[in-house]
């Protein structure tokens, strides 16, 4: 999630305690308001169906596409059903050729987001939780929100008939990819956490998140935290002592550290102590477009030096443009700086940012990369091969 979220008007949902009938009515109204907000904030800037050349489609059908960031779990949709809003669900992932999608839990977000400065004094996800009918235990606990979203993902996978698998280990990843060679009508996902709000100030809660299946975590999101400074925070400092403990715990549990949204000082501090690959799940390069959401080339090279990945986002604050060609140009810029093996997709689908297509439009990006001069092997690497290689190397070996 990288853009501006408006407040979600769910006052009707706050009447849940007014009796059974009123509670049901309130949930219905709240969910409608959440759906209306999502439809407004997550509409592709160019409606489908999305067309690509026969040559591009043939190449795309042979790819294993993987994307490092989507906020689809937040909005309450049944991801097993093809939606009429947003960017991601299982049918659209399958149609777009996505073998693996990272699904993020972004469980505390300040109201009236500003890319330059935010204080941690408001909580729009509380409104989303109440309006969306989340369990009461989630209303005041970011940890419970993350666990609830993980449980929802697991429940959807369990009733998907094999169309969706939540991957937690290297063995599960290998099994999914082997199955997909014979049956492209399936996809998989990993669970990620955007920011440290679910830790509720205690680095030991990393163990709880890892046990629940989360395999990537950002030290910060839109505000400074007890662990690290945010690029959008007030102080914008680096890792604290608790943050250093968090990085060590994450590495011990094979949880990837995600530097999207991190302050410059936090990026430097993590790179200085990392002993395993780190990623930027959704972002880009300032040499491509000068934005707070992008990293300077030196830090991009630092991420690559860990063996990690830069997941290039799909929206204008990263790419400098609003079309598919702009995404391709941003990817080529990242390849030039980081090296081909360190570049990936980081769409920020369903993250309240303007992207030119939903998941079914990914063949258009393949076509744009072809037009930009990348060969088949290079396209296969950035469209998903690099992500799948990194996960095969870094996921836990067993549950």
C-alpha positions in Angstrom: 0.0 0.0 0.0 1.7 3.2 -1.1 -0.9 5.9 -1.8 -3.5 8.0 -0.1 -6.4 6.2 1.7 -9.4 8.3 2.5 -11.3 7.8 5.7 -13.9 5.0 5.4 -17.3 6.2 6.5 -18.6 3.3 8.7 -20.5 5.1 11.4 -23.5 2.9 10.8 -21.4 -0.1 11.6 -20.7 1.3 15.1 -24.2 0.3 16.1 -23.3 -3.4 16.4 -24.3 -3.5 20.0 -27.8 -2.3 19.5 -29.3 -5.7 19.1 -29.2 -8.6 16.7 -31.3 -7.0 13.9 -29.5 -3.7 14.2 -26.1 -5.5 14.2 -26.9 -7.4 11.0 -28.1 -4.2 9.4 -25.0 -2.3 10.5 -22.7 -5.0 9.1 -24.5 -4.9 5.8 -24.2 -1.1 5.6 -20.6 -1.2 6.7 -19.6 -3.7 4.2 -21.3 -1.8 1.4 -19.4 1.3 2.4 -16.2 -0.6 2.4 -17.0 -2.0 -1.0 -17.8 1.4 -2.4 -14.6 2.8 -1.1 -12.6 0.0 -2.5 -14.3 0.4 -5.9 -13.3 4.0 -5.9 -9.7 3.6 -4.7 -8.7 0.4 -6.5 -10.2 0.9 -10.0 -7.6 0.3 -12.7 -6.9 3.5 -14.6 -7.5 1.6 -17.8 -10.5 -0.8 -17.8 -10.1 -4.2 -19.4 -10.3 -6.5 -21.2 -6.6 -6.0 -21.8 -5.2 -7.0 -25.2 -1.7 -8.1 -26.1 -0.2 -9.4 -29.3 -0.3 -13.1 -30.1 3.5 -13.3 -29.7 3.4 -11.6 -26.3 0.6 -13.9 -25.1 2.5 -17.0 -26.2 5.6 -15.9 -24.3 3.5 -14.9 -21.3 1.8 -18.3 -21.1 5.2 -19.9 -20.6 6.2 -17.7 -17.7 5.9 -18.3 -14.0 4.7 -14.8 -12.9 5.3 -13.7 -9.3 4.4 -10.4 -7.6 5.8 -9.1 -4.3 2.9 -7.0 -3.0 -0.9 -6.7 -3.0 -3.3 -5.5 -0.3 -6.2 -7.6 -1.4 -6.9 -9.3 1.9 -7.8 -6.0 3.5 -11.0 -5.3 1.6 -13.1 -8.3 2.7 -13.7 -9.8 -0.7 -13.9 -13.5 -1.2 -10.8 -13.9 -3.3 -12.1 -17.2 -4.8 -14.7 -15.3 -6.7 -14.1 -13.1 -9.7 -14.6 -9.6 -8.4 -16.1 -6.5 -10.1 -13.8 -4.2 -8.3 -10.1 -4.1 -7.3 -7.2 -5.8 -9.0 -6.7 -9.3 -7.6 -8.6 -12.4 -6.9 -7.9 -16.1 -7.7 -9.7 -16.2 -11.1 -7.9 -13.0 -12.3 -4.5 -14.2 -11.0 -5.0 -17.4 -12.9 -6.1 -15.6 -16.0 -3.0 -13.3 -15.7 -0.7 -16.2 -15.4 0.4 -15.5 -11.8 2.0 -18.5 -10.1 2.6 -16.7 -6.8 1.2 -13.5 -5.3 2.4 -11.9 -2.1 -0.7 -10.9 0.0 0.0 -8.2 2.6 -1.5 -7.5 6.0 -1.4 -3.7 6.3 -3.2 -3.4 9.6 -2.6 0.1 10.9 -2.7 3.1 8.6 -3.0 6.8 9.6 -5.8 8.9 8.3 -5.2 11.5 5.6 -1.9 9.9 4.4 1.0 12.1 3.4 4.0 10.8 1.6 6.3 13.2 3.5 5.1 13.2 7.1 2.6 11.2 9.2 2.1 11.0 13.0 0.9 7.8 14.6 -2.3 9.2 16.1 -5.1 7.9 13.9 -6.1 4.4 12.7 -8.1 4.1 9.5 -7.9 0.3 9.6 -10.1 0.3 12.7 -12.9 1.8 10.6 -12.2 -0.8 7.9 -12.3 -3.6 10.5 -15.6 -2.4 12.1 -17.2 -1.6 8.8 -16.1 -4.9 7.3 -17.4 -7.0 10.2 -14.1 -8.2 11.5 -14.1 -9.9 14.9 -14.3 -7.5 17.9 -10.9 -8.8 19.1 -9.3 -7.1 16.0 -10.7 -3.7 16.6 -8.0 -2.6 19.0 -5.3 -5.2 18.4 -3.1 -4.9 15.2 -1.7 -8.4 16.1 -5.2 -9.9 16.1 -5.9 -8.1 12.8 -2.9 -9.8 11.1 -3.8 -13.2 12.5 -7.4 -12.7 11.3 -6.2 -11.9 7.8 -3.9 -14.9 7.8 -6.8 -17.1 9.0 -9.0 -15.8 6.2 -6.4 -16.6 3.6 -6.0 -20.1 5.0 -9.8 -20.6 4.9 -10.0 -19.5 1.3 -7.2 -21.8 0.3 -8.9 -24.7 2.2 -12.1 -24.3 0.2 -10.5 -23.5 -3.1 -10.4 -27.0 -4.4 -6.6 -26.6 -5.0 -6.9 -23.4 -7.0 -5.1 -21.5 -4.2 -2.3 -22.6 -1.9 -0.7 -20.5 0.9 3.0 -21.3 0.7 5.0 -21.4 3.9 8.0 -23.6 3.1 10.4 -24.4 0.3 8.8 -27.8 -0.1 5.3 -26.3 -0.5 6.6 -23.9 -3.1 8.3 -26.7 -5.1 5.1 -28.8 -4.9 2.9 -25.8 -6.2 5.3 -25.1 -9.1 5.4 -28.8 -10.1 1.6 -28.9 -10.0 1.2 -25.8 -12.0 3.2 -27.2 -14.9 0.4 -29.7 -15.4 -2.5 -27.5 -14.2 -2.2 -23.7 -14.9 -5.6 -23.2 -13.4 -4.1 -22.7 -9.9 -2.1 -20.1 -8.1 -0.3 -19.7 -4.8 0.4 -16.9 -2.3 2.8 -16.0 0.5 1.7 -13.9 3.5 3.5 -10.7 4.3 3.2 -7.9 6.9 3.5 -4.2 6.0 4.9 -2.4 9.0 5.4 -3.5 12.6 2.1 -2.5 14.1 1.2 -6.2 14.7 4.2 -6.6 17.0 2.5 -4.2 19.4 5.9 -3.0 20.5 7.3 -6.4 21.3 9.9 -8.0 19.0 9.0 -11.4 20.4 5.7 -11.2 18.6 7.6 -11.9 15.4 7.5 -15.5 16.5 3.7 -15.3 16.6 3.5 -13.9 13.1 6.0 -16.5 11.7 4.0 -19.3 13.3 0.9 -17.9 11.6 2.7 -18.2 8.2 4.0 -14.7 7.5 7.2 -14.8 5.5 8.0 -11.1 4.9 7.9 -8.1 7.2 8.6 -4.4 6.8 10.2 -2.7 9.8 7.9 0.3 9.2 5.1 1.5 7.0 3.7 5.1 7.0 4.8 6.1 10.5 7.9 5.9 12.7 7.7 2.9 15.0 9.4 1.6 18.2 11.6 -0.4 15.8 12.5 1.9 12.9 12.0 5.2 11.1 9.7 5.5 8.1 10.3 7.5 4.9 7.0 9.1 5.7 7.4 9.5 9.4 8.3 12.5 11.6 11.8 11.7 12.9 12.7 9.4 10.0 15.4 7.8 12.1 17.1 4.4 11.7 16.8 1.1 13.5 16.4 1.2 17.3 17.8 -1.5 19.6 14.4 -3.2 19.4 14.6 -2.9 15.6 18.0 -4.7 15.5 16.6 -7.4 17.7 13.7 -7.7 15.3 16.0 -8.1 12.3 17.9 -10.8 14.0 14.7 -12.7 15.0 13.4 -12.4 11.5 16.5 -13.8 9.9 16.5 -16.7 12.4 12.9 -17.5 11.4 13.5 -17.1 7.7 11.2 -14.1 7.5 12.4 -11.7 4.8 13.0 -8.0 5.8 11.1 -5.7 3.4 12.5 -2.1 3.1 9.6 -0.6 1.2 8.6 2.6 3.1 11.7 2.5 5.2 13.6 5.8 6.0 17.0 6.2 4.4 18.6 5.7 7.8 16.6 2.5 8.3 17.7 1.1 4.9 21.3 1.8 5.7 21.1 0.2 9.2 19.4 -2.9 7.9 21.9 -3.3 5.0 24.8 -2.9 7.5 23.6 -5.8 9.6 21.8 -8.1 7.2 23.2 -11.6 6.9 20.4 -12.8 4.5 18.7 -11.3 1.5 16.5 -8.3 2.0 13.8 -7.0 -0.4 12.0 -3.8 -1.4 8.6 -5.4 -2.1 7.1 -2.4 -3.9 9.1 0.7 -4.9 11.6 1.8 -7.3 14.7 4.0 -8.1 15.1 7.7 -7.7 17.3 7.7 -10.9 14.1 6.6 -12.7 11.8 9.0 -10.9 12.6 11.3 -8.0 10.1 10.3 -5.3 10.2 9.5 -1.6 8.9 6.0 -2.6 12.1 5.3 -4.5 15.7 4.5 -3.3 18.9 6.1 -4.5 21.1 3.9 -6.7 23.6 3.2 -3.9 20.9 1.7 -1.7 19.5 -0.3 -4.6 23.0 -1.8 -5.1 23.1 -2.5 -1.4 19.9 -4.5 -1.6 21.3 -6.4 -4.6 24.5 -7.1 -2.7 22.5 -9.0 0.0 21.2 -11.2 -2.8 17.8 -9.5 -2.5 15.2 -7.9 -4.9 13.8 -4.6 -5.9 10.1 -5.1 -6.6 9.2 -2.4 -9.1 5.8 -0.8 -8.5 3.2 -0.1 -11.1 2.0 3.4 -10.1 3.2 6.9 -11.1 5.1 7.8 -7.9 7.4 4.9 -8.7 7.5 4.9 -12.5 7.0 8.6 -13.3 4.1 7.7 -15.7 0.7 6.2 -15.7 0.9 3.6 -18.5 2.4 0.1 -19.1 5.4 1.5 -21.0 6.3 3.5 -17.8 6.4 0.3 -15.8 8.7 -1.3 -18.4 11.0 1.7 -18.4 11.2 1.6 -14.6 12.0 -2.1 -14.7 14.8 -1.5 -17.3 16.2 1.2 -15.1 16.3 -1.2 -12.1 18.0 -3.8 -14.2 20.7 -1.4 -15.2 21.4 -0.4 -11.6 20.7 -3.6 -9.6 21.4 -6.3 -12.2 18.9 -8.5 -13.9 18.8 -11.1 -11.2 17.7 -8.6 -8.5 14.6 -7.1 -10.2 11.0 -8.2 -9.7 7.4 -7.1 -9.8 6.0 -5.2 -6.9 2.6 -4.0 -8.3 0.9 -2.7 -5.1 -2.4 -4.1 -6.5 -5.4 -3.2 -4.3 -3.2 -0.7 -2.5 -5.2 2.5 -3.3 -2.8 3.6 -5.9 -3.5 4.2 -9.6 -2.3 1.2 -11.7 -3.1 0.8 -15.4 -4.6 -2.7 -15.2 -5.7 -5.5 -12.9 -4.0 -8.9 -12.7 -5.5 -10.0 -16.0 -3.5 -7.3 -17.8 0.0 -8.6 -17.0 0.5 -9.9 -20.6 0.6 -6.3 -21.6 3.6 -5.8 -19.4 5.3 -8.8 -21.0 4.6 -7.1 -24.4 6.0 -3.8 -23.1 9.2 -5.5 -21.9 9.5 -7.2 -25.3 9.2 -3.8 -27.0 11.8 -2.4 -24.7 14.3 -5.0 -25.9 14.5 -7.6 -23.2 14.9 -11.1 -24.4 12.8 -14.1 -23.3 15.1 -15.2 -20.4 15.3 -11.6 -19.0 11.6 -11.2 -19.1 11.1 -14.6 -17.4 13.5 -13.5 -14.6 11.9 -10.1 -13.8 8.3 -11.3 -14.3 8.7 -14.0 -11.6 11.7 -16.2 -11.9 13.8 -14.0 -9.6 11.1 -14.1 -6.9 10.7 -17.8 -7.1 14.4 -18.4 -6.9 14.8 -16.2 -3.9 11.9 -17.9 -2.1 13.3 -21.3 -2.9 16.5 -20.2 -1.2 15.1 -18.4 1.8 11.8 -20.0 2.9 12.0 -22.4 5.8 12.7 -25.9 4.8 9.9 -27.4 6.9 6.8 -26.2 8.7 
